[in-house]
């Protein structure tokens, strides 16, 4: 009997931990919680005119677009000098309003981009070689088949100056391996009519290697409450632009390298350049879900080996409805970087985004087909693409802010967009 009771208590404790997973990055261990960063209001049914009227009557303003099913709105206080007590009173009155289902203040959550800066210390993993399989169809066979397909076929190699250095596209990994996308290109597939949105710190929409593929319908600025996802040019907000370049850099324009799906439409959501709450994540993941095919995210909770964290209730709702009704019923595709905490014994099993049944979790392999030092091991990893290893080996080539190129995109941050580009090729091919 004692043994059974002990097992029940252990299980109960575990369930409590799992149920609390979404709150770990909100409050500290001593119980201190940050001030709310966002206030959201939900009406019983979508009515933008009524939402603005209710907000105005209570000294609030609606900012940005409605999100999720269109009944959720971001609101701010019209008078910033209001006291906490006055704000609480307004929230309390709105909770009694007959047209409002929810009025809630939300606290920011800790979210980290999944690239890294090379240090002087080189980490190695003793996990052996990754099992790679030689391509099923060689480029030569693809060239033989192309005559029967009426598609716009590129002439390889591309003239873009860094294309030959894109080893992961050019048989450049050990043993002549790569991501095998050249065979798809030679069959005429390049991501046409597929829209990809990078959920990050914004993208530079006028970058010379992105501008022709920029998709305003797959873009917005949730941090600034407008439609322009252009990041601040402060050195800290180039991550999203780099990820976008991996997917859809223009081919043949003699600039930087090429994207995996160089004819795909690319957009970006500026949502990491400010406080990130559950509502910010939900608004990003539900943006224009019948237009956007693929959402790519290269961020997540702390990869410190101690943090259990995952999507909040609104974000879970965005995942659920995206998969059920997105893309006109075919289902939105959510691609997620698996994390870079391997050197700190972090497990992606502690990350509720990568373990979600609604996401495709993507990890990394090095140029010599090994597991990189930062790799996190867990059962939820769906796929692996090439990325960086250590500072003595080549990383991923892409565009950079402002108007430049980089040879040093890194981590699982670089792996997820490659996977998103490959999925775009597959969607074009159906």
VEXRO-238221 format. One line per 5 residues: number of its first residue (from 1); for each residue x, y, z of C-alpha. Coordinates in Angstrom, 3 decimals. Example, Ala and Ser with C-alpha at 12.3 -4.5 7.8 and 13.67 -1.06 7.14 Angstrom:
<sites>
1) 12.300 -4.500 7.800 ~ 13.670 -1.060 7.140
</sites>
This chain:
<sites>
1) 0.000 0.000 0.000 ~ 2.795 2.418 0.920 ~ 4.509 1.743 -2.406 ~ 1.323 2.525 -4.349 ~ 0.782 5.745 -2.395
6) 4.363 6.810 -3.070 ~ 3.880 6.230 -6.791 ~ 0.667 8.267 -6.732 ~ 2.417 11.198 -5.014 ~ 5.290 11.067 -7.516
11) 2.842 11.016 -10.415 ~ 0.856 13.886 -8.897 ~ 4.025 15.944 -8.538 ~ 4.993 15.219 -12.118 ~ 1.563 16.258 -13.400
16) 1.770 19.487 -11.423 ~ 5.108 20.171 -13.066 ~ 3.749 19.469 -16.538 ~ 0.679 21.637 -15.983 ~ 2.937 24.471 -14.815
21) 5.221 24.205 -17.816 ~ 3.867 27.316 -19.516 ~ 4.543 29.514 -16.466 ~ 8.191 28.759 -15.722 ~ 9.606 31.574 -17.793
26) 7.105 34.147 -16.506 ~ 7.916 34.252 -12.782 ~ 11.236 33.689 -11.043 ~ 11.945 30.952 -8.520 ~ 11.282 33.333 -5.610
31) 7.804 34.088 -6.957 ~ 8.562 37.531 -8.403 ~ 6.622 38.219 -11.600 ~ 7.197 40.970 -14.185 ~ 4.661 43.693 -14.803
36) 2.034 42.937 -17.476 ~ 3.176 43.822 -20.982 ~ -0.061 43.388 -22.929 ~ -3.786 43.631 -22.323 ~ -6.153 41.652 -24.522
41) -9.898 41.891 -24.962 ~ -12.140 39.261 -26.524 ~ -15.661 39.964 -27.758 ~ -18.411 37.369 -28.023 ~ -18.358 37.845 -31.791
46) -16.165 39.799 -34.161 ~ -17.260 43.397 -34.475 ~ -14.378 45.810 -34.969 ~ -16.592 48.895 -34.713 ~ -18.067 47.733 -31.416
51) -14.613 46.803 -30.095 ~ -13.292 50.309 -30.756 ~ -16.394 51.849 -29.180 ~ -16.166 49.758 -25.998 ~ -12.462 50.504 -25.697
56) -13.004 54.243 -26.114 ~ -15.811 54.276 -23.536 ~ -13.417 52.796 -20.979 ~ -10.388 54.927 -21.751 ~ -8.644 52.313 -23.886
61) -7.344 52.142 -27.458 ~ -7.205 49.137 -29.759 ~ -3.800 48.553 -31.327 ~ -2.959 46.366 -34.293 ~ -5.158 43.780 -35.946
66) -7.630 41.397 -34.325 ~ -6.205 37.890 -34.051 ~ -7.019 34.208 -33.664 ~ -10.682 33.973 -34.741 ~ -10.895 37.754 -35.092
71) -12.532 38.329 -31.712 ~ -9.276 39.045 -29.822 ~ -7.853 42.580 -29.678 ~ -4.769 44.213 -28.183 ~ -5.742 47.226 -26.071
76) -3.706 49.902 -24.309 ~ -4.666 52.586 -21.805 ~ -5.215 55.963 -23.459 ~ -3.695 57.726 -20.449 ~ -0.302 56.253 -19.599
81) -0.161 58.024 -16.237 ~ -3.018 55.971 -14.775 ~ -2.239 54.243 -11.505 ~ -2.291 50.482 -11.120 ~ -5.470 50.797 -9.073
86) -7.217 52.769 -11.820 ~ -6.169 50.204 -14.403 ~ -7.474 47.365 -12.250 ~ -10.808 49.154 -11.873 ~ -11.165 49.485 -15.645
91) -10.354 45.808 -16.124 ~ -12.872 44.899 -13.422 ~ -15.652 46.907 -15.103 ~ -14.929 45.344 -18.485 ~ -15.136 41.871 -16.981
96) -18.811 42.588 -16.315 ~ -19.520 43.907 -19.825 ~ -22.125 41.754 -21.630 ~ -20.267 41.816 -24.969 ~ -16.892 40.800 -23.552
101) -15.830 37.202 -23.011 ~ -12.325 37.986 -21.774 ~ -10.274 40.943 -20.623 ~ -6.828 39.998 -19.381 ~ -3.435 41.482 -18.600
106) -0.578 39.305 -19.831 ~ 2.981 39.120 -18.584 ~ 6.045 38.801 -20.829 ~ 7.731 35.446 -21.334 ~ 11.432 34.732 -21.848
111) 12.113 33.774 -25.468 ~ 15.542 33.303 -27.066 ~ 16.640 33.202 -30.693 ~ 18.266 29.880 -31.500 ~ 21.508 31.018 -33.033
116) 24.676 31.592 -31.056 ~ 27.964 33.468 -31.031 ~ 31.092 31.389 -31.480 ~ 33.252 31.348 -28.376 ~ 36.916 30.482 -27.989
121) 35.892 27.097 -26.642 ~ 35.103 24.433 -29.211 ~ 32.577 21.887 -28.023 ~ 32.557 18.382 -29.451 ~ 29.922 15.717 -29.101
126) 30.940 12.086 -28.931 ~ 27.745 10.841 -30.558 ~ 29.234 9.489 -33.751 ~ 28.146 10.011 -37.294 ~ 24.612 10.852 -38.280
131) 23.062 8.161 -40.422 ~ 22.740 9.709 -43.880 ~ 21.297 8.090 -46.960 ~ 22.566 8.815 -50.445 ~ 20.068 10.655 -52.648
136) 17.442 8.450 -54.259 ~ 17.610 10.304 -57.554 ~ 20.847 11.756 -58.843 ~ 21.036 15.110 -60.540 ~ 21.926 13.307 -63.757
141) 18.672 11.341 -63.614 ~ 16.747 14.529 -62.923 ~ 18.272 16.143 -65.994 ~ 17.155 13.176 -68.118 ~ 13.562 13.562 -66.912
146) 13.332 17.311 -67.328 ~ 12.527 17.240 -71.038 ~ 9.066 15.846 -70.277 ~ 8.179 18.635 -67.809 ~ 7.310 22.126 -68.979
151) 8.767 24.217 -66.179 ~ 11.245 27.048 -65.797 ~ 14.480 25.184 -65.126 ~ 17.529 27.037 -63.782 ~ 20.981 26.776 -65.265
156) 23.458 25.599 -62.648 ~ 25.660 26.788 -61.128 ~ 23.975 30.067 -60.258 ~ 26.051 33.228 -60.808 ~ 25.360 34.501 -57.286
161) 28.809 35.090 -55.746 ~ 28.339 33.028 -52.570 ~ 26.398 30.166 -54.145 ~ 29.477 27.967 -54.537 ~ 30.133 28.361 -50.811
166) 26.666 27.057 -49.904 ~ 28.096 23.624 -49.221 ~ 24.789 22.248 -47.907 ~ 23.267 22.853 -51.376 ~ 26.342 21.889 -53.416
171) 27.485 18.376 -52.458 ~ 29.801 20.084 -49.989 ~ 29.309 17.931 -46.901 ~ 31.617 15.012 -46.222 ~ 30.994 12.206 -48.705
176) 29.421 14.576 -51.238 ~ 26.163 14.908 -49.355 ~ 23.876 17.929 -49.314 ~ 20.166 18.706 -48.871 ~ 19.429 17.256 -52.340
181) 17.492 20.304 -53.507 ~ 19.317 20.646 -56.830 ~ 17.389 17.655 -58.144 ~ 14.131 19.459 -57.288 ~ 15.347 22.663 -58.920
186) 16.222 20.778 -62.099 ~ 12.691 19.431 -62.151 ~ 11.541 23.049 -62.155 ~ 10.464 23.360 -58.523 ~ 11.424 26.502 -56.626
191) 8.509 27.191 -54.268 ~ 6.197 29.083 -56.625 ~ 2.838 30.130 -55.164 ~ 3.936 29.099 -51.665 ~ 3.981 31.696 -48.885
196) 6.382 31.394 -45.941 ~ 6.333 33.681 -42.909 ~ 9.307 34.048 -40.556 ~ 8.157 34.712 -36.983 ~ 11.068 36.605 -35.477
201) 12.505 40.097 -34.985 ~ 11.277 41.259 -38.412 ~ 12.675 41.028 -41.918 ~ 14.262 43.667 -44.111 ~ 11.660 43.699 -46.867
206) 13.701 45.923 -49.201 ~ 16.849 43.791 -49.060 ~ 18.125 43.377 -52.654 ~ 18.064 39.591 -52.329 ~ 14.535 39.464 -50.842
211) 12.536 42.402 -52.203 ~ 11.196 40.682 -55.334 ~ 9.886 37.776 -53.241 ~ 8.508 39.867 -50.363 ~ 4.927 39.049 -49.394
216) 3.107 41.816 -47.468 ~ 0.185 39.465 -46.781 ~ 2.545 37.218 -44.803 ~ 3.937 40.125 -42.798 ~ 3.066 42.395 -39.905
221) 4.644 44.220 -36.977 ~ 3.061 43.090 -33.727 ~ 5.668 44.908 -31.633 ~ 4.920 48.237 -33.321 ~ 1.245 47.606 -34.154
226) 1.599 48.292 -37.884 ~ 2.119 46.373 -41.128 ~ 5.838 47.012 -41.663 ~ 8.049 44.160 -40.362 ~ 11.324 46.030 -40.955
231) 13.627 45.431 -37.961 ~ 15.502 48.077 -36.058 ~ 18.989 48.500 -37.510 ~ 20.717 48.224 -34.147 ~ 22.847 45.107 -34.611
236) 20.556 42.920 -32.507 ~ 17.708 42.403 -34.947 ~ 19.090 40.625 -38.004 ~ 18.040 37.105 -37.066 ~ 14.698 37.100 -38.894
241) 16.181 38.564 -42.074 ~ 18.867 35.877 -42.068 ~ 16.255 33.144 -41.685 ~ 14.185 34.653 -44.508 ~ 17.194 34.642 -46.825
246) 17.727 30.925 -46.313 ~ 14.213 30.278 -47.561 ~ 13.760 32.701 -50.439 ~ 16.900 34.598 -51.451 ~ 16.586 35.390 -55.139
251) 18.593 33.186 -57.511 ~ 20.514 34.520 -60.485 ~ 20.697 38.173 -59.429 ~ 24.444 38.016 -58.675 ~ 23.886 38.913 -55.015
256) 24.791 36.828 -51.952 ~ 23.680 33.205 -52.399 ~ 20.358 31.535 -53.212 ~ 17.408 30.436 -51.124 ~ 16.242 26.847 -50.982
261) 12.883 27.930 -52.454 ~ 14.055 30.943 -54.438 ~ 10.649 31.595 -56.054 ~ 8.631 31.300 -52.826 ~ 6.932 34.358 -51.371
266) 8.516 35.404 -48.100 ~ 7.104 37.490 -45.276 ~ 7.964 38.189 -41.690 ~ 6.311 38.942 -38.375 ~ 8.148 41.351 -36.103
271) 7.297 39.894 -32.699 ~ 10.578 39.240 -30.844 ~ 11.747 42.871 -30.736 ~ 9.767 43.657 -27.597 ~ 7.959 41.886 -24.755
276) 6.682 38.471 -25.858 ~ 3.461 37.321 -24.230 ~ 1.103 34.455 -24.979 ~ -1.058 36.837 -27.018 ~ 1.909 38.024 -29.115
281) 2.769 34.435 -29.986 ~ -0.860 33.587 -30.767 ~ -1.281 36.635 -32.998 ~ 1.889 35.693 -34.893 ~ 0.906 32.063 -35.393
286) -2.610 32.905 -36.565 ~ -1.739 35.710 -38.980 ~ -3.579 35.365 -42.297 ~ -3.775 31.593 -41.910 ~ -5.571 31.018 -45.204
291) -2.801 32.779 -47.136 ~ 0.372 31.709 -45.330 ~ 1.361 28.094 -45.969 ~ 4.381 27.730 -43.674 ~ 5.263 29.498 -40.422
296) 8.939 29.179 -39.466 ~ 10.129 29.900 -35.909 ~ 13.760 29.779 -34.769 ~ 13.267 30.695 -31.114 ~ 11.931 29.264 -27.901
301) 12.376 29.132 -24.124 ~ 15.782 29.256 -22.453 ~ 18.086 26.395 -23.513 ~ 19.755 26.333 -20.098 ~ 19.072 22.771 -18.975
306) 16.746 23.992 -16.208 ~ 13.727 25.552 -17.902 ~ 10.476 23.732 -18.608 ~ 8.300 25.962 -20.736 ~ 5.821 25.849 -23.567
311) 2.965 27.587 -25.326 ~ 0.258 29.286 -23.318 ~ -3.476 28.742 -23.858 ~ -3.869 31.273 -26.683 ~ -0.813 29.944 -28.504
316) -2.105 26.393 -28.155 ~ -5.379 27.597 -29.640 ~ -3.487 29.145 -32.571 ~ -1.691 25.846 -33.227 ~ -4.879 23.808 -32.970
321) -7.007 25.936 -35.271 ~ -4.128 26.491 -37.696 ~ -3.676 22.775 -38.217 ~ -7.431 22.179 -38.430 ~ -8.548 25.006 -40.709
326) -5.435 26.825 -42.005 ~ -4.545 26.822 -45.712 ~ -8.253 26.545 -46.551 ~ -8.605 23.342 -44.587 ~ -5.326 21.690 -45.603
331) -3.687 22.779 -42.359 ~ -1.022 25.357 -41.534 ~ 2.546 24.038 -41.324 ~ 4.571 25.118 -38.279 ~ 8.357 24.553 -38.480
336) 10.351 24.940 -35.246 ~ 14.059 24.998 -34.375 ~ 14.717 22.284 -31.797 ~ 17.153 24.234 -29.590 ~ 20.854 24.810 -28.934
341) 21.256 23.698 -25.323 ~ 23.130 20.444 -25.852 ~ 26.295 21.634 -24.137 ~ 24.190 22.427 -21.043 ~ 22.453 19.033 -21.100
346) 19.224 20.705 -22.150 ~ 16.590 18.456 -23.700 ~ 14.089 19.574 -26.293 ~ 11.621 17.363 -24.420 ~ 11.418 20.257 -21.920
351) 10.324 22.606 -24.714 ~ 6.575 22.592 -25.281 ~ 6.923 24.130 -28.746 ~ 9.176 21.461 -30.207 ~ 7.257 18.645 -28.502
356) 3.882 19.920 -29.693 ~ 2.043 17.536 -32.008 ~ 1.332 20.561 -34.204 ~ 4.963 21.503 -34.987 ~ 7.735 20.004 -37.089
361) 10.824 20.130 -34.879 ~ 14.093 20.464 -36.819 ~ 17.611 19.736 -35.560 ~ 21.072 20.163 -37.094 ~ 23.917 18.200 -38.652
366) 27.459 19.389 -39.359 ~ 29.448 19.439 -42.586 ~ 31.058 16.123 -41.582 ~ 27.634 14.546 -40.947 ~ 27.958 14.584 -37.175
371) 25.742 15.853 -34.411 ~ 26.869 19.390 -33.463 ~ 27.892 20.243 -29.913 ~ 24.727 22.274 -29.330 ~ 22.281 19.563 -30.464
376) 19.480 18.657 -28.057 ~ 18.298 15.064 -28.155 ~ 14.629 14.179 -27.765 ~ 12.002 11.967 -29.421 ~ 10.040 14.881 -30.886
381) 12.676 15.792 -33.488 ~ 11.084 15.221 -36.897 ~ 13.950 16.101 -39.251 ~ 17.552 17.268 -39.454 ~ 19.134 19.711 -41.879
386) 22.682 20.985 -42.178 ~ 23.948 23.890 -40.098 ~ 27.099 25.096 -38.355 ~ 29.444 23.143 -36.110 ~ 32.339 25.091 -34.613
391) 34.216 28.222 -35.599 ~ 36.656 26.229 -37.741 ~ 33.926 24.844 -39.999 ~ 31.656 26.676 -42.447 ~ 28.231 27.840 -41.325
396) 25.150 28.784 -43.335 ~ 25.241 31.557 -45.936 ~ 22.361 33.990 -46.189 ~ 21.434 37.672 -46.370 ~ 22.184 40.143 -43.606
401) 21.050 43.524 -42.302 ~ 21.509 46.065 -43.757 ~ 21.598 45.030 -47.440 ~ 24.470 42.604 -46.927 ~ 25.387 38.932 -46.852
406) 26.780 36.667 -44.141 ~ 28.684 33.397 -43.985 ~ 27.975 32.869 -40.292 ~ 24.327 32.015 -39.687 ~ 24.346 29.313 -37.028
411) 22.588 26.812 -34.797 ~ 19.200 25.195 -35.174 ~ 18.034 28.708 -36.066 ~ 19.612 28.047 -39.456 ~ 18.214 24.519 -39.753
416) 14.504 25.312 -39.432 ~ 14.366 27.750 -42.403 ~ 16.149 25.226 -44.629 ~ 13.428 22.735 -43.737 ~ 10.766 25.379 -44.423
421) 12.271 25.955 -47.860 ~ 12.279 22.236 -48.635 ~ 8.631 21.994 -47.576 ~ 7.878 24.900 -49.935 ~ 9.410 22.883 -52.793
426) 7.242 19.923 -51.828 ~ 4.081 22.046 -51.686 ~ 4.720 23.367 -55.184 ~ 5.203 19.810 -56.412 ~ 2.169 18.648 -54.350
</sites>
